[in-house]
Amino acid sequence: MRVWALFFACLYINFYGQRYTSTWYNIDNGLPQSSAKAIVKDKYGFIWISTENGIVRYDGSSFITFNNFRVNNLHFGEFIGDPLQDSITVHNNFQQNKIIIKNRFPRLTRLYSNDKAAFSENSSSLQRIANNIINSSFYNDVQYYIRLKNSAYLFKEKNAITYRDAKGKETKIALPFSNRDLNNIFVFNEVLFINDMRARKTYSIDRGKLSVSSKPTLFNDPETKIYWQQVTKQTFIINRSNIYIVKCNRTDLALKFLVKYDEIGSHSYCSMYYGKDFNKLYLGTLNNGLNVLKLSDFRVAKKETTFSNNIYYASLPLSKNTIITEDGTVFDKNGVVKRYPFGNNDSNLMMYDRSGNILIRKRGSIIRFDKNSGYKKKDSVFMKQGFEAFFRSGDLYASTISDASGYQLRLSRKDIFSQPDFTFHFKNPVNTFIQYNKNEILAGCSDGLYSVHPESHTIKPIQRNIHIKNIIRTKDNLIWVTTDKDGFYLFRNQKLIKMPNDRNNYLQSAHYILEDRRGSYWISSNNGLFKVPKKQLLQYASDGKTPVYYYRFTKRDGFLTNEFNGISQPNAYALENGEFVFPSMDGFVFFNPDSIKTFYPDKNRFYIERIKTGNSETRYFHQSLDLKNDYKTADIFIDIPYYSNLENLYLEAKISGKENTDWEPIAIGKELKYSISNLAPGEYTLSVRMLISPDGKQEEKTIRFKIQPFFYQTLLFRVSLSIVILIIIIVIVQLTTNFLRIKNKVLKQIVHNKNSELKETSLTLEGVKSDLRKETEYQKKLVETISHDITTPIRFIAMLSQKLHESDDVELQKKYFDSIYKSSEQLYQFTLNLKEYTELYKAENIFEEQEYPVHKILDTKKRLFHEIAKEKGTSITNITEHTVYSRVNESILTAIIHNLLDNAVKNTFDGEITLNITENNQKSTITIADTGAGMSADQISIYMNLFRNPKLETPSFKGKGLGLHMVIHLVKKINAEISFRQNHPRGTVVEIILTKN
């Protein structure tokens, strides 16, 4: 650098003043402690602040405090090092520890002896100077030095400075100097500048060569305060509250004016940093925190007098850089320029006529201020009762009149005061109109937009139910329509095309639109001023899907209010000098659209490296991360050093992997983060994209993360479980197969057995069938026998009864009566045997639960047949000697004995019947012997064969009695045996043998 260029420094000072907005940060809203002792920006775009309670990283929206170092002293001081080399270091008090900031993260590192600010040399102590802050104190009894990249300057003695080169060679430079002059030094591009405020001189030393400038400049002005920080390579000149920054204008040293800040001396400012990328000035204090000044190119012009009304609805451009309002006040960007005596008029209608006269409405009249008189002369014309508004577009003048029937739009080609050429009637107020072409005008009403054709006197509605505010023809000849609550539209091909709203729907009430030279539209609204590329709106109008990105300017950018006015037509102007003017609810906003910057994040400064799960501490990761399976929510932070309005930061994110999501906007707040929850275990990719330019270009970054599964959700577990389940299924199938085989074998055996049983059963059934057949035959024959045996005694009794009736002989009658009695007694006994037999034949229990004496049955039957046998001259004798017991069914045994004894009585005359019971260990034998007619050998053989072989045909009972057949059946039933033999010399012996077991 040529040092003599310093003489011309004042020629390069930019005196264009800037507005600013001030925002304070302290312990209440972000800082861990209300001090900001040093400020520096790293190569990644993050601002670092040194405090008395740790180190703070600032990204434009949030502060992250680092104070968990393993040190006892968290009072940190100045930053040193080289940000471009990603090496910023800071020491705590007394230089006990050293922190290095590298790769966006501070950590404790080793402290070397040459790191310390003070060191000893030749029994002298030297103190390093790394900055020159406003309130620096330098002492004459202390030696100081400045270390440059390859050299150093030593201040060891009065009136001399020592230069030491890279090889250690020292050169002494003589000049008027003392340590108190260190408050006025700074280093720029490795050149040391020393300002002598008393002599108004500036010394510069470049690699040991001295140059002197005796020209008074702001550098050596006694009112100047110098702030220089070596690590940021920034030097600020503060003169009478004006803050400048030293810069290099091509090859020359110059000052750039930043801001006039009257409060610069009101606080203990100790650090400064200017972020040129976002046009912000950071001022750190010792006890009040951090003050961020947003420097603005927007200028607000307003009346500064007390109780002034700065709400303007109507205005007109007056010159290339001024506007005039309805009360005659002329404004430029710096405020009030002039006043015309317009008086009090209605505040929402102003217009130039063809002669350049200014027309203003006042109640039912129009006041005309004459241009030729310098707008000092005026006249007034009363329009008509119900006069509402007037407009001008193209070669047409228009006025609106209200009456009982509605509203009239009156059009005139000559002027506003002449008789109308056309009159059209509307039901609602007409708010604006524009001459669309020679044959058509567009009328905007409170209930919609209408196409009016004067020549044909027709009105065609284009769209109803919207409140039209303004119709604007931009310089590209496009027609735009703004509404009160329905946003804004493009009028094309006789249709309104609705434009998309901004993310907060502030453009629902858009006011006016101006187009700049670079193809962007500026749109005022009730909440901010918007800028949008025209091509995005037109592309959206064509396809209906192109995203539109609005850039919003607010009070943070230099306005006094976010609310703009939008009643008059028009109400915003592009002045001849290139400035735009928009009326707000607190003054007029002037700006040059070419100098207003829109700030977008740097595509290379986009980091996703922090995560917080649940209530745990925030941790860092690189490219990929693992989440434990017990996580509930995980916040993945997006770190973007963006120092403008966060509303203009467009971020979207999506997840792809096992589960997928569409692109969704990330909520803009103090912390930019994307929260994930309820995702199933698996591998995912998080994609985040960021808008980096107004033309819609985006930068996308992805990270991979994995949600660890529970043990039962792992592939190994699933494979193992599948194998186990497969083995279990195989085992079950095998066991089932074996079981089915065994069961099949058993079933086969059962079937075989059943077949055998069925065969046996079939044979048995055949036998049963035969037995049933025999039984049926038996019962049939039994019935025949019963019929025969009953018929004979009844016939006999009937015959005796007839003879008794016919005979008169008493003795004979007595004989007949006796015969009838005996026959009846015999018949009665027969029926008793028949009933007893019928019941016994069905009995199932053939054994009693308890034993009983058998001889009682013989005694009972003996008494029963005693009289009958006596009538026949026969005696019955029971010769049983011992008491014999049995468990055979007593009723069955009684029936057997009864029948056998009855047969014996019937066939014995003048004889003897003997009853006896004998027993041994195996059996008991009941014997009934008579001396009657007896049974022949053939009869004995027949009955014995009938007993032994039940399959033999049962002979007819007819003529042979019922008793023995019944006896044989009953004997079989009780599993006993019966035998018949002849009793010598005559009669029959019958034995019933009962088995004891």
Order of alpha helices (4+ residues) and beta strands (2+ residues): beta-beta-beta-beta-beta-beta-beta-beta-beta-beta-beta-beta-beta-beta-beta-beta-beta-beta-beta-beta-beta-beta-beta-beta-beta-beta-beta-beta-beta-beta-beta-beta-beta-beta-beta-beta-beta-beta-beta-beta-beta-beta-beta-beta-beta-beta-beta-beta-beta-beta-beta-alpha-beta-beta-beta-beta-beta-beta-beta-beta-beta-beta-beta-beta-beta-alpha-alpha-beta-alpha-beta-beta-alpha-beta-beta-alpha-alpha-beta-beta
